[in-house]
Amino acid sequence: MTDKEFLSTIKRARHFCEVTYGRQLSNAHTLQAEYAISGKNTSFQDRRQLKYVPVSVGDTWGNAWDHGWFHLTAEVPRELCGQQLALQLNFNAEGLLFSASGKALSAITCNSIFLENWSKEFILLPAETSHIDLWLETTAAYINGTSLQNTLETGLQNYNDHQAVIRKMQFGIWNLPLHTLRHRIALLTDAGASFGFNHKSVKIMEAVKRALAMYAVKPGMPELAIRELDDIIHARGDSLTVAAYAVGHAHIDLAYLWPVAESIRKAARTFANQLDLLERCPEYIFGISQPQLYQFVKEYYPGIYSRIKHFVQEKRWELQGGMWCESDTNLPGGESLIRQFLYGKNFFMDEFGIEVKNLWLPDVFGCPASLPQIIKKCGCNFFLTQKLSWNDTNVFPYHSFRWRGIDNSEIIAHFPPENNYASMLNPGSLYKAGQRLAEEPCLDSFLSLYGVGDGGGGPTEDHVENGRLLADFPDIPKVRFERADSFLEMLAMNRDNLPVWKDELYLEKHRATLTTQAFIKKENRILENLIVQLEILFAGQLNYPAAQFDKMWKLLLVHQFHDIISGSSIPGVYEDTRRDYSLLRDECNALLKNYAESYLTPNAQSITLYNTLPQFCRYLLPLPKDWSSCKNTLCQKLHDDTVFAQVAIPPNSSLTLHRSDIPPAAGNSSENLLVLENEWMRYEFTADARLVSAFDKEESREVLKSSAASNLFSLYVDWPQSYDAWDIDPDYEGKFIEHQTGILFRRLPDGAVAKCIRFEMSIGKSKIMQTVRLGNDSKRLDFITSVDWNEEHRMLRVAFELDTRSEFASCDIQFGYIRRSTRRNTSWEKVRSEVAAHRYADISDTGYGVALLNDCKYGYKLQESNIELNLLRSPKYPDSSADIEYHEFTYAFFPHKGDLIGSTVMEEAAQLNSPPLVFYGFQGEINPPCHLEDHHGIKLSTMKKAEKSTDLIIRLVEIYGKNSSATLVFPEDMQISECDMIEWHEIKKYPVMKRISLKFKPFEIITLKCHISKSAG
């Protein structure tokens, strides 16, 4: 066989598989059908309440996202009785088929944008079927939503452009021999094409060529061609020693190109398919993560849920992933990540009696270096991810490794070398994985996650048959049907042979997910901080609203799913998110009101504030419009003609202000309108808000580079080559458009509290309004910003050029910080042009530094002495209206003596992000159940009721990255023990006492469970 004949045979084989697809059903008969459109999710029990009309093949039954029920009936002709029958259903939709008694049988689906020509149309009927009476629940959409257009060319996207047309609605005799032949030809053709033109692949394709010829001569006897192919499949050869542990998989995005509500049905369809496959294939094993999906199915499809429990007990359905959902891990706060585990692991334990010991995040867009400690202290030892195979520059060096975090915690991580969590379990994918496996020959196995996800129904019987046939196929890894946890435990036994990676898991792609959908990121930051503050407020109270907090957390965690909070979903997803965030805001306000009415005293002349931070909180409180000022407190009328009171509240303490009718003194006019100056700093601006000088009077030094302006807004063309909402092209700096242009500025009168300048600027088609504020007792310069953003495919950034020299920047991450290089010497350094940081990024030399703080942004650029924040983007896909709205946010410029640890950067960042809780019209004292003493470098991050007892949970973290200590003080004797983060296991027990001294290793997180001693008092 020549190379041309080889390629021609491959082409002919693929054509054969395509044209014989519809021939697998013979003696076809059309089903009779009637249907009804439901405006909402109508259950099987309620389906008969709908109004049904007849429908035929070719009819259009619905538009995008319509939800409908079909009743399918037929009498099986006598000549077909006793034969294996099958349905062929294609409604240009996804659907779930039910028996007349309500048992979910199997799912249909069509047209995946990620798998060419893929659909699931055929469903086998039970033996001896003589009468068909079935119900089909449908959604008018493809696997991946509705119409998909090239938005990089059109700039437009319409996800409602979909008409669901009935294409196939028939039953007939299932031609199993032809189906088997198609499968064998497809399998061997994939192998031949993957191996390339060599002796072994030629031998394979010669067998395929002979089989095609045999079928052409005798199409009624496909068994002859099958035997020809089986000879080559079962021929013994030099099989690889590498093994592929194959576990059926179906990654389901909670939302993406469809709303969360549709994922409820996607889960039901997928779960039903897998139950059917588990019943028919005794060696098959399936696994899936995300307790939220199980909760959905339990609530909406209880029959499916009860059948799952049977196979979980048989250990053939594997519960995977300790988190409530497959969350993003760069954007949520540290406590949010812990709650993902807390609710996820408790669900699996409560419902199934099983502790899941792995974190399963195949599709997450990178992970922080603090995550290993969280994983480990939440009772998980293993971590699976895959997305790093998408790196755009550097190849991640390992597939199985020990991931070591900033505190030196280690967990075992696996990165499947197929570079795919939806493998087809075919020779080509396995062959490449075997060639790619980094740890071979020291470690000669890997996980293969196979099956069609996102509503595709997971693996099919063809996938399982692939695994059977490839158990000892020459030149590819041996396929073994196994559970993922068995493979991971095997890795644990080889722990000493695994390499170590001590760093974050940085994805060299999808950097724009740190910025896109700015409103969602802002609300998430506010809400996760606020819920933690409310838990601290109620901690120790008898009427602790545990059920309410449980509901609030789970709702917030859903919207931290990696395709929601990242900004990579369709408009309907964010309509739901905004609705749910509004509900959470209402819940938070209701809890504040409930607390005030229960524990404080009404007084219209008073305001009570509660500082939940373990540090002094300095805060500017806006007073009610009818208040002139407060007694014994500095007040000043500031930027929006509101009177602000300057307050300083001790750690974890309350403060009550009382109304005064004496207005604050009139402010003084400044001669130099563009200079803000106090005892510590002198800041000088231009008329367009550029900061041209920041002189530290205490240190007698200029903080900024003299050759460059700071607070410099830059607008860039932002039209990524692909993945519009996800990516920032590396060459974006060469697509600069303009800096801000000043429209007007106004110096506000100086007063007892602060000095301010108000700026109005234009950039592109947008307007920027800023109030720049310098407190009279601080070096911190606040930029209180609003942007009326009206751009398309544009990106807005703000930069500060510092007069400091440091090879590293310190960036705030969950429960700590990470030092990142500011150099661009290596390819690993160059690609980190956009990095994740939460509340601050700091560049310090040996004696001085500057931090850029923020209250809702995440994307930083840190290069040499430049700190830059990514503020806003305007992608068009998959949401054509993304971020085109009015935005408000604050960032702050904070020069300081010493390095990060020798400064108050962390305290300033905490104050900016967690202002005190405010009770207008109430007075009283709020006393927490405990307080910290001698706690330099120790933060009390969480205080709440235990999940399964009335005990008090306190979480403390060392935030400086050094050995530290603290004393925790209670008002009465307490029985205290250290426990894991999910509150299951006791680690250490302390004597009954009122004071407890604790020692911390660098970045260590300690969780305490506190119980009032029976002997106390």
PyMOL commands that set and color helices and strands:
alter all, ss='L'
color gray80, all
select helices_A, chain A and resi 3-19+22-24+47-49+78-80+151-154+176-195+199-217+222-233+260-280+291-300+302-313+334-352+371-377+387-390+427-436+461-469+484-493+495-497+511-514+518-538+546-558+571-599+732-735+827-830+905-913
alter helices_A, ss='H'
color red, helices_A
select strands_A, chain A and resi 25-30+32-38+53-55+60-63+67-75+85-90+94-99+104-110+119-120+122-124+131-139+163-165+168-174+243-248+286-288+317-319+358-360+382-384+400-404+410-414+445-450+478-481+500-502+601-610+617-622+629-630+635-637+643-649+654-660+675-677+681-685+691-696+701-702+712-717+736-739+741-747+754-763+766-775+781-788+794-801+808-813+816-821+835-836+840-844+848-854+859-863+866-873+886-897+917-923+931-933+938-945+952-958+964-979+986-989+993-1000+1005-1012
alter strands_A, ss='S'
color yellow, strands_A
deselect
rebuild
show_as cartoon
